[in-house]
């Protein structure tokens, strides 16, 4: 978003900063070197990206070592995981698409092609990005689509986990010893 704001600026220096800013890790540092002294704060974005990547790497190595040493594996997703993914996915999908639809409604009624395309669920931002009047609106549209697609994926994941959990619990059989031999008791949920 910072890069889009710089690309929309009238200043040639800020536009140059906006072109290199999206490069991971080094981009913010290069942008700070291009910019004036008040704009050099963008270098902190590169340091934050580097720190985040370091934490991810440390976590992945730690998890790999933990599993290699034979420690217990994390439990498989259970019912609460599916419910959480499903409810959060539905909530974020409805919020992001609702806000996108609401903010672009008036412009779409006025005939703005960007706003009209933006109203499509899931892929609206992707369809609208080529028609964006500026970089900021284009990035906002793409961000909206990314969140909607991630939310829809969470809905699908939650539904799959819940269906597997319910399928396992649908029929249960239990053998019971008796003096004459054995009996099988079946219980079915529906």
Secondary structure, 3 states (H helix, E strand, C coil): CHHHHHHCCCCHHHHHHHHHHCCCCHHHHHHHHHCCHHHHHHHHHHHHHHHHHHHHHHHHHHHHHHHHCCCCCCCCCCHHHHHHHHHHHHHHHHHHHHHHHHHHHHHHHCCCHHHHHHCCCCCHHHHHHCCCCCHHHHHHHHHHHHHHHHHHHHHHHHHHHHHHHHHHCCEEEEEEEECCEEEEEEEECC
